[in-house]
Amino acid sequence: MRNKIGLLFFLILFIFLTCPVFSFGDTLIGSHANGTVYELVSINPSTGSTSVLSTTDIQFARGDVAIDYANNKAYMMGTTAAGSGELVTVDLATGQFSSVPFPSAQYVSISFYQTNTLIGSHANGTVYELVSINPSTGSTSVLSTTDIQFTRGDVAIDYANNKAYMMGTTATWSGELVTVDLATGQFSSVPFPSAQYVSICFYQINTTYSISGTIESGGSGISGASVTLTLGGVTTGITTTDSNGNYSFTALSNGSYTVTASKSGYTFTPDNVTINGGNSTGDNIVAYASSGRGGTPVGYSQAWFIITLISLTLAGGYLMRNRIASN
């Protein structure tokens, strides 16, 4: 018994010492040039101390580090030693780098929007575009176009209201602050001294919301069920129910979501939930148990047995009456 406890302690200590740990609490993420090596580092804003999370030979060509908080990922644009553009993805939990070809030199900036979607400001000749970017493939889709030149790197995202903000200048060099509705692609702008500003960021308080509920069957919560949240067909979160069957998703913007549950032996119907300026609670999904044969409800075989029993009883009664009558 003591040997087993000692072995377990050793394994826990080994995992603790060898596995990288990442926390968003009081931590900034920075892209750092260290000679010809480019590093992604965590920064303690209270002390200024840094810790290298990962290194690469891809030069970070633009200043933005777009963070996907839900999935612990960071995205950056860069170029290789040969000058080809790359879109870099870093797993902040493991430090693992990956990249896909991407025309970084044509982009002013990128920002994180939602799972597997970035928003970038793109120069296409004399036309300036706001585009959505798939960081897994590097593919892009134009959301909106304008003749206002994006002069600063930031794309500030208002997640709750699906809006993006950028600084720019017109053809006559007057400054503008541009607003884009990400749902419709509609541009609008107001005069703004862009040349006097280095950057902008979006800031607001208590504008994200939550969805919560219980996955249950027969009045009891189902623990260990996988629950997936999607918005417009795009997965925005995955969680697992607790011992009481409860689940929750936080930091959500307004929109029409779909909650889907799954667990072996159960059948679930997805729940559609709309967030409009407030939290959504009591979004329960009631499941029914399934047999091992193609998801047929357990109650089906029991009902079939009852029907068969009734049929046999009626048939037996009919035969008995005929026998009595014949005698």
N, C-alpha and C positions, 0 to 999 in steps of 0.2 A: 504494500500500500504506500509506504514511504517512497519507494522507488518511483511509483507512478506519479506521486505529487511532485517529486523532484524533477521528473521529466517534463511535466506540464509547466512548472515554473520556468524551466530552461527554455521551452518553446515560446512562452509568452515574452520572456526577456529578449530572445532572439528576434522575434517579430517586431518588438518595440524599437530595437536598436537598428534594424536593417530596413524597415519600411518608412518612407518619407511621410511626414505629416503636414497637412496644410490646413490653415484656419483663416477665415475671412475676418475674424475679430481683430480690430485695430491693425489691419494689414493693408498695405498698398502693393500693387504689382507694377514693376517697371521694366522697360527694355533697356539694356545696358551694353555699351560697346567697350570691350576689354581687349584692345589691340585688334586682332583679326578674328577674335572670338566674340560672339554676340550672346548675351545672357538674358534670361528672364529671371528677375529677382523679386523676392518679397522684401518689403520695406516696413520697418516699424516707425510710424510717424511720430511717436513720442520720443524716440532716441536717435532716429536717423540710421540705425543699424540695418544691415542688409544680409540676406541669405540667398545664395544662388539656387534656383529651382531647376534650371535646365540650361544647356548650352547648345549652340549650333553655329555653323559657318555661314548661315544665311544672314545677310546684312539687313537689318530692319530699316527699310527705306522710308517709312512714314512713322510718325510719332504715336499713332493710336495703338492702345492695347484694349481690344474689345473683350469684355468679360461675360461669360455665360455662368451666372452664379449657381443656377439650379444644377448644372452638370459639371461644375468645377473645371471649366475650359477657358483658355485665353486664345485670342486670334490676333495675328499681326500680318502686315504686308511687308515684303522684303524682296531682295534680289540675291542671286547666287554670285559666285566669283566670276562666272561667265557673263553676268549681266541679265540673265533671264529672271522674270518676275515670279514670285512665289507667294502663296497665301499659307501662312503657317498656323497650325493648331497645336496647342500645348495642353496636355492633361496635367492640371495643377496638382492632382493627388500623387501622380507617379513621376512627373517631370518629362514624360515621353513626348518627343516632337514628331510631327508629321507635316507634310506640305503637299500642295497641288499647284500646278502651273497657273499663274494669274498675272494679268497685265498691270502690275502695281504702279508703274510709272504714270499710268493714265488716271489714277485715282488720287483725290485729295485726302480722303479719310474713309474710315470704316467705323461703325458702331454696332454693338450687339442689339438685336431686336427681339427675337424669340428663338426657341430651339431650332438649330440648324439653319438660321436665317440671320444674315448681317445686312446692314444698310450702308451703302457707300455712295459718295459723291464723285461723279465721273466726268472727266472732260472728253468730249467727243467732237473735236474740231472747235467750232465756235458755239456749239450747243453743249449745255451742261445738264447732266442727267442725275437723277436720284435712282439708284438701282438696288434691288434685293440680290443677295449673294448667297449661294449655297457653299459653305466652307468645306464640305466633304468632297465636292467635285470642282469647285471654282466657277460653276455656271452662274450666269446673271440674268436678271429680268428687269427691264426698264419700268420704273413706277411713274416717273414724271420727268418732263424736260422744261428748260428755261434758258433765256439768253443772259441771265445774271451769272457772272463768273464767281465761282466759289473760291474766295481768297484765303480763307482760313480752314484749318483741317477738321474742325469739329463738326460732327453731326450729333446734335443733342436730341435725344429721344424722349418724348412724353408717352410712356407705355400705357398709361391709363386712358388716354384720349387718342392714341394712334396718330401722333403728330411728330414731325421732325423739324428741327430748326437749324439754319446755317447762316453764316455771314458771307456777304459777297459784294460785288461791285457791278454796276451797269456799264454799258459801252462808253458812257461819258464819265466813268470813274466816280460816280456818286455811290456812297455806301448804302447797302440794303441789308435788312434782316429778313430772311426768307422763312416762311412757314409752309410745310407740305402736309396735307392730309394723306396719311399712308393708306387709308381705305379707298380713297377716290383718286389720289394722285394730283389733286388740285393744289396749285401754287398760289401764294399771296405774299406780299412783302410790304415793308414799311421802311422809310428812310432811317439809316443808322450809320454812325461813324465807324464802319468796320475796320478801317485802317488803323484806328487807335486801339483795337482790341487784339490780343494774342489768341484768346480762345473763349469758348462759351460751354457751359454744361447745364443740363436741365436739373432743376431742383424743386421739389414740392414735398409736402408732408402728408402722411396718412392718405395716400391716393391709391394704394393697392389693396386688394380685397382677398377673401378666402372662400373656398368651397369645402364643406365638411359634411360628414354623414356616417352612416353605418351600413356595412354589408351583412345581411342577416338571412337566416333561414329558420322558419318555424318559431320566430320570436327570439331566437338566440343569435348573437353576433358570430360571424365566421372569422376566426383569426388566421393570419397568414395568407389572406387573399391578395392577389396583385391587383392594384387599381391604377388605371391609366387615364390621364386627362389630355384631351385634344382640343385644339382650337382651329377651325377651318381645315381639318384633316391633318394638322401638324401636331405631333406630340409635344406637350409643354411640361409634362411631369409624370413620374411613375412613383408610386409608393406602395407600402404593404400594410394591411390592417393590423391593429394591435390585438392584444388578447381578448378584447371585447368586441372586435369587429369594426372599430372606429378608424376612419381615415380623414386626412385633411390635405388641402393644397393651399399654399399661401403665396403672397406677393403676386397676385393676379390683377390684370387690368380688366376693364369692361369688355364684354364680349359674350358670344354664345358658345358654351363649352359642352363637350360630351364626356361623361364619366363612364368608363367601361371596367367591369370587374372580371376576374377569371380565377378559377381554382379547380383542380381536378376533382371530378365527381359532382360538380354543380353546373347549372345553366343559369346565365344572367341575361337580363335585358338592359342595354345601355340607358343611362339617364341623361337627358338634355337639361343643362342648367344655364341660365342667363344671368350674368352679373351686370348691374346697371347702377353704379354708385353706392354699393353696399355689399356686405358679406352675405353669402348664401349658406344657410345651415339646414340640417335635417334632410339632406339629399341622400336618402336611404335607397339602397337597392336590395330588393327581396329576391333571394335565389330559391330554387328548388333542386333537390338532389337528383342526380342522373345515374342510370345504370351504366355498366361498362359496355353496353352494346349501342354504339352510335349516339349516345346522349339521350336515349329514351328515358323519360321520367320513371323513377322507381314506382310511382303510383300507377303507371300504365299496366304493368304486369299484374298488380293486385286487382285493378279494375277488370282486366281480361279474365282473371280467375273467377271473379264474382259473376260476370256475365256468363261464363261457361257453366258455372255451378247452377245458376238459375235455369239455363237452357236444358241442362241435363235433368234437373228436377221436373221441369215442365214436360219434357219428353217421357220421363219415367211415369209421371202421372197419367199421361195420355195412353201409354202402353198398358198400364194397370187397369184403366177404365175399359179398354177394349177387351182385355182378358176376362174381366168380370162379366161384361155384356155377352161375350161368346159362350160363357158357361151357363 
